[in-house]
């Protein structure tokens, strides 16, 4: 794409983001810079600065795209999850997204981003609200503000453990089985545990 074409069609920002995503897939975040993006997009070295003040702003924009795509994957796995079983399906989708887009996932969660980037804030809010909705539906008696963080932390930890090779990610089936088992172990209370939790304390003496 020529510099003149990018300006004429008003798609310089989109071209830069496409270039950034391509560089991520090829080299990871180490190869992501405004200069490299300009070369890949076929524009002048200074052209990306029309939309991105610095690398952090570029990373924030890429991360925002990733959050939007992740939210789409989660809602596709289950649009209105209301049970622990639904939560397990959503968790599998979350981990699968990380494994399918490792460089993008690391940029989303392991790279410095602009905390004031409105697009990124809106995208992350969408995901956090989705997780809160799961908590309200699947665990109606729980404190949603306390539990949604726990749910996200568990699923996010599973994603990075698989991504970093600490857990077997050899096949989608292996990943799905482990993630589902972990979610059920953490959030499904057995009848015996329920009786124990409900039993009154035994007085001393």
N, C-alpha and C positions, 0 to 999 in steps of 0.2 A: 504493500500500500504506500503510495507516495504521500509526502507531507501535504501537498496541495489538495489531494483527494481527501485526506483525513479532515482537513479544515473545512473544505467545501461541504462535505456531507455531515459535518458536525458530530462525527463519531470517533474523534481522537481518544476520548476517555475509554470508550468500549474497546478500541483497538489496543490501547495500552493494557487494559485488563486481560484481554485475550492473550496478549504477548506474555504477560506476567504468569498466567496460568500455564502456558506452554513451557516457560522456563522452569516453573516449579516441577512439572512432570519430568523434565529432562535432568535437572541438576539439583533440585531441592532449593531451599531458601537461600543457600550460600550463593547461588548464581543470580539472585533477584536484586536488581538495582535499577534505578531510573535510566541509567545509561544503557544497560543491557536491554531494558524494555524498549527504549527508543530504537536501538538497532533492530530488534526483532520486529517491531511495528513498522519499520521503514520510515521513521520521521527523524527530525533533527534532534541532537542530544538535549536541547532545551525544551522541546515541544511538550514532553510529559509534565513539565512544571506548570503548564497552564491549568492542570487539574489536580496535581499532587505536589504539595509543598516540599515533601521529602520522602524518603523511603518508608518512614513510618506511616505516612498518609496513604501511600500505595498499598502497603501491607494491610492497613485497616480496610481499604476498599475490597481487596481480595478476600479478606476474612469475612466481610459482610456478605459477599457472594456465597461463600462457603456455608455460613450460618443459614442463609436462605435455602440453600440446597439441602442441608441437613434437616431443617424443619420440614421440607417437603418429603424427604425420605421417612421421617418419623410418622407424619400424618398418613402417608401411603401405607405404612405398616399397620396402623390402626388409627382412624380419624378421631374416635371418641373412646379411648381406653377407660374401662371402669373396673377391671378385675386384675389381680396379680398375674393371671395368665396373659392378659392384654399387655401388662407392663413388661413381661418377659419377651413378647414379640417386638415391642418397641426397643427394648434393650439390645436385642439381636440386630435390629436395623441400625442402631447407633454404632455398634461395634463394627458392623459390616461396612458402614460408610467410612469409618476410619481406615479400615484395611483396603478399601477400594480407592481411597484418595489420601494416601499417607502424607504426602508433602503438603497438601492443602490443609489437612487436619492439624498438622504441626504448626502451620502458620496461624491457624485459627486460635490455637490454645497455647502455643509456646513461643510466639514472637511478640515483641513489644508492639502495641497498637495505640492509636490515638484515642484516649478515653472519651474525647468529646465528639468523635465521629458519629453523626446522627444516624447514618445508615447502619453502621455496625451496632450501635446501641439498640436501634429498633429491631434488628435481626436477633440479637441475643435475648432481648425482652420477649420476643415471640417464642423462643425455645423455653425460657424459664416459665412463661405462662402455660405453655403446653404441659410441662412437667408438673406444675401446680395443679393443673386440671386432672392429671392422672391421680395425684394424691387425693384430691377431693372425691374422685369417683371410686377409686379402689380402696381407700382407707378413710371412710367418712367420719370415723371417730377420732382421727389423728389431727394433730396440729399441722396444717398444711405448710406453714412457714418454717416449721422445724424439720418436717419430713422431706420436703421437696429437695432440700440441699443434700440430704442423705441419699436419696434416690439418684440424683444426678452424679454425686460423688462416686457411688458404687459403679454405675454404668460407665462413667468416664474413666474410672480406674481400670475397669475391665478392658476398655478400648485401648488404653496405653500399654497395659500388660501384654495384650496380644500384638499390638503394633511393635513393641520393643523386643518381641521374641521370648518373653518370659512365660507365655502360655502358648500351647500348641495352636497354630493357625493354619495347619496344613490343608484343611478342607473346610468349606462353609458349614458342613454338617457337624464337624468337630467343634467349631466355634459356637454354633447355635446351641449345641447340647450343653457346653460348659456355661455359657452365659445364662441360658434358661435355668440351669440347675442352681447357679449362684443367686439369681434373683429370687427363686422359690425358697432357697435356704434362708435368705435374709428377710423375706417379707411374708412368707406363708407360715402362720402359727398353727402347730399341730394341736389336736384336741387335748392331748396330755398337757402340753404347755399352757393351753388356755385354762384348764382346770387348776393347774398349779398357780397361775397368775391370779385366778379369781378366789383362791382359797384364803380364808382369813388367817392372820398370823396366830401362831400357837403361843399362848401366854407362858411366860417363864415361871419357874418355881413349882 
